[in-house]
Every structure is written in structure tokens, then in C-alpha cells.
Amino acid sequence: MANENPTRKTLIETTAKLLLNQGYNATGLNQITQLSGAPKGSLYYHFPEGKEQLACEAIHYTQTRARVGLENALQSVSDPVEAVQKVLEEIIGHFEQDEPIGIPIGIVAHETAKSNDTIRQACNNAYECWGLEFRKKFVSAGYPEEEAQELATMINAIIEGSIIMSLTQQSSAPLRIASKLVPKLFKK
């Protein structure tokens, strides 16, 4: 996105924030253009397929931003369990500072999975991308491929569920509990 048109980038970032705060169905194109300051013509110029295309771009934007943060956190700690806890601690930090923690993909996926296959696939791509980072960490720590993949799926689910519960409860407690209990999941 470094050389991307600033209006296009602003539209994507605004959409990502709105999806975080109110979901897909409650986010309207008029609201996106109003909050972004972009003329409606610009929205259709950059996203000729409309809201669905823009939402998919916002999901991809979040996927990429989260992957970079995830990769950095996972690489900063050698032990995979401690690395997962570090990821959760960083999410807790964002949550407690009332900073965006990315689109809770689960909210958008739940809202659209049965009605919009394009957005469902964009959400699935995000999960796969993040899962790949976890899988690589587990494999590098000596876990067999199949187990590493299963662990990655489980960790993705724990993180996503904890984010949704924290947003719902307006408390970081679910994220803190997940971080505290992750080591118990790896005991043999």
C-alpha cells in the first residue's frame, strides 16, 4: 500500500474501522464517504464493485497489518507458547489503550458467511494467513506439521473468541484468561 492512492487508502482504513465498530451490515457507503472525507464518486472509481469490494479490501488490509504484528511478536520469543502469550499481551495492550485491534474477523464472518461468499472467503484468507504464521512457529519448535496446523487453528479460534468476548464485555479479562491458560493447552 506504500504507493497507493491516498484517497483509496483512506477509504479502506475508514471501512476497516467501521467494520470493527459496527460490522458489515451496519456500515453504509454514505457513512464511509462522510467519515473518510472522500467524494462518493471516488469510492466508485476505486471500488467499482461497491461495498463488497471495499469490505474485502478492508479485511485484506487488516489481514496484512495483523500478520506483520503477529510475525514480529512470534519471532521475538523462541518458545512457541510464550510467543502466543506475547501475541495475546500485545492485543491486550491495544484493547486497554482503546486502540483498534483490527477487524474482529469473526464478527464480519458470522454476519456474512451464509449470505456473501466473497466476504466469507476474504475472512477465511485472513484466518489462513494468520494460521500460517502460528504453524511456522510451531514447526520451527519441533511440532509435526499436522499437529502444528491443528494448534494454529486452535490458537486462531482462542484469539478471535477472546477478542469478541472482550469487546462484548468491554473488558480485557477474556484475553487475559486466554493468555494465562495457553500454557496449559500445551502440556502433554
C-alpha positions as CSV (number, residue, x, y, z in Angstrom):
1,M,0.0,0.0,0.0
2,A,3.1,2.3,0.0
3,N,2.4,3.7,-3.4
4,E,-1.3,3.5,-3.2
5,N,-3.6,6.4,-3.9
6,P,-4.2,8.3,-0.6
7,T,-8.0,8.5,-1.2
8,R,-8.2,4.8,-1.8
9,K,-6.1,4.1,1.3
10,T,-8.3,6.4,3.4
11,L,-11.5,4.7,2.2
12,I,-10.0,1.2,3.1
13,E,-8.8,2.4,6.5
14,T,-12.2,4.1,7.3
15,T,-14.0,1.0,6.2
16,A,-11.8,-1.2,8.4
17,K,-12.6,1.0,11.4
18,L,-16.3,1.0,10.8
19,L,-16.3,-2.8,10.4
20,L,-14.5,-3.1,13.7
21,N,-17.0,-0.8,15.4
22,Q,-20.3,-1.8,13.8
23,G,-19.9,-4.8,11.5
24,Y,-20.6,-5.2,7.8
25,N,-24.4,-4.8,7.6
26,A,-24.5,-1.6,9.7
27,T,-21.7,0.1,7.6
28,G,-23.1,2.1,4.8
29,L,-21.3,3.7,1.8
30,N,-22.6,7.2,2.7
31,Q,-21.1,6.8,6.2
32,I,-17.8,5.6,4.7
33,T,-17.5,8.6,2.4
34,Q,-18.6,11.0,5.1
35,L,-16.1,9.8,7.6
36,S,-13.3,9.5,5.1
37,G,-13.9,12.8,3.5
38,A,-13.8,11.2,0.1
39,P,-16.4,12.1,-2.5
40,K,-18.8,9.3,-3.4
41,G,-17.5,9.3,-6.9
42,S,-14.1,8.4,-5.6
43,L,-15.5,5.4,-3.8
44,Y,-17.0,4.0,-7.0
45,Y,-13.9,5.0,-9.0
46,H,-11.6,3.0,-6.7
47,F,-14.1,0.3,-5.9
48,P,-16.4,-0.2,-8.9
49,E,-18.0,-3.3,-7.3
50,G,-19.1,-1.2,-4.3
51,K,-19.3,-2.1,-0.7
52,E,-18.4,-5.8,-1.0
53,Q,-15.2,-5.0,-2.8
54,L,-14.3,-2.3,-0.3
55,A,-15.1,-4.6,2.6
56,C,-12.8,-7.3,1.1
57,E,-10.0,-4.8,0.7
58,A,-10.5,-3.6,4.4
59,I,-10.3,-7.3,5.5
60,H,-7.2,-7.8,3.5
61,Y,-5.7,-4.6,4.9
62,T,-6.3,-5.8,8.4
63,Q,-5.0,-9.3,7.5
64,T,-1.7,-7.7,6.4
65,R,-1.4,-5.4,9.3
66,A,-2.1,-8.1,11.8
67,R,0.2,-10.6,10.0
68,V,3.1,-8.2,10.3
69,G,2.5,-7.6,14.0
70,L,1.9,-11.4,14.6
71,E,5.1,-12.3,12.7
72,N,7.1,-9.7,14.8
73,A,5.7,-11.0,18.1
74,L,6.2,-14.7,17.2
75,Q,9.8,-14.1,16.1
76,S,10.7,-12.1,19.3
77,V,10.3,-15.1,21.6
78,S,11.9,-18.5,20.9
79,D,9.4,-20.6,22.9
80,P,6.2,-21.0,20.9
81,V,3.9,-21.0,24.0
82,E,5.5,-17.8,25.3
83,A,5.3,-16.3,21.8
84,V,1.5,-17.0,21.7
85,Q,1.2,-15.3,25.1
86,K,3.2,-12.3,23.7
87,V,0.7,-12.0,20.9
88,L,-2.2,-12.0,23.4
89,E,-0.4,-9.5,25.6
90,E,0.0,-7.1,22.6
91,I,-3.7,-7.5,21.8
92,I,-4.5,-6.7,25.4
93,G,-2.3,-3.6,25.2
94,H,-4.2,-2.3,22.2
95,F,-7.5,-3.2,23.7
96,E,-6.8,-1.4,27.0
97,Q,-5.5,1.7,25.3
98,D,-8.7,1.7,23.2
99,E,-6.7,1.3,20.0
100,P,-8.0,-0.6,17.1
101,I,-7.0,-4.2,17.2
102,G,-8.1,-4.9,13.7
103,I,-11.3,-6.1,12.4
104,P,-12.6,-8.9,14.6
105,I,-12.9,-11.1,11.5
106,G,-15.2,-13.4,13.4
107,I,-17.9,-10.7,13.6
108,V,-17.8,-9.9,9.9
109,A,-17.5,-13.6,9.0
110,H,-20.5,-14.5,11.2
111,E,-22.6,-11.7,9.8
112,T,-21.9,-12.6,6.1
113,A,-20.8,-16.3,6.0
114,K,-24.2,-17.6,4.8
115,S,-25.1,-14.6,2.6
116,N,-21.9,-13.4,0.9
117,D,-19.3,-16.0,-0.2
118,T,-16.9,-13.3,-1.4
119,I,-16.6,-11.8,2.1
120,R,-16.6,-15.2,3.7
121,Q,-13.6,-16.1,1.6
122,A,-11.8,-12.9,2.4
123,C,-12.3,-13.7,6.1
124,N,-11.1,-17.3,5.5
125,N,-8.0,-16.0,3.8
126,A,-7.2,-13.8,6.8
127,Y,-7.5,-16.8,9.1
128,E,-5.3,-18.9,6.9
129,C,-2.7,-16.2,6.7
130,W,-2.5,-15.8,10.5
131,G,-2.7,-19.6,11.0
132,L,0.4,-20.0,8.7
133,E,2.4,-17.7,11.0
134,F,1.4,-19.8,14.0
135,R,2.1,-23.1,12.1
136,K,5.5,-21.9,11.1
137,K,6.3,-21.1,14.7
138,F,5.2,-24.5,16.0
139,V,7.0,-26.4,13.2
140,S,10.2,-24.4,14.0
141,A,9.8,-25.5,17.6
142,G,9.7,-29.2,16.6
143,Y,6.0,-29.9,16.3
144,P,5.0,-32.2,13.5
145,E,3.2,-30.5,10.6
146,E,-0.2,-31.9,11.2
147,E,-0.1,-31.0,14.9
148,A,1.3,-27.6,14.2
149,Q,-1.6,-26.9,11.8
150,E,-4.2,-28.1,14.4
151,L,-2.5,-25.9,17.1
152,A,-2.6,-22.9,14.7
153,T,-6.3,-23.4,14.2
154,M,-6.9,-23.7,17.9
155,I,-4.9,-20.5,18.7
156,N,-6.7,-18.6,16.0
157,A,-10.0,-19.6,17.5
158,I,-8.9,-18.7,21.0
159,I,-7.7,-15.3,20.0
160,E,-10.7,-14.5,17.8
161,G,-13.1,-15.7,20.5
162,S,-11.3,-13.8,23.2
163,I,-11.3,-10.6,21.2
164,I,-15.1,-10.9,20.6
165,M,-15.8,-11.6,24.2
166,S,-13.5,-8.7,25.4
167,L,-15.4,-6.3,23.0
168,T,-18.7,-7.6,24.3
169,Q,-17.8,-7.4,27.9
170,Q,-15.8,-4.2,27.5
171,S,-13.0,-5.8,29.4
172,S,-9.7,-7.4,28.7
173,A,-10.5,-10.2,31.1
174,P,-11.2,-12.8,28.4
175,L,-7.9,-12.0,26.6
176,R,-6.1,-12.2,29.9
177,I,-7.6,-15.5,30.8
178,A,-6.6,-16.9,27.3
179,S,-3.1,-15.7,27.8
180,K,-2.9,-17.2,31.3
181,L,-4.3,-20.6,30.2
182,V,-2.5,-21.1,26.9
183,P,0.4,-22.9,28.5
184,K,-2.0,-25.5,30.0
185,L,-3.1,-26.4,26.5
186,F,0.4,-27.4,25.5
187,K,1.1,-29.7,28.5
188,K,1.3,-33.3,27.5
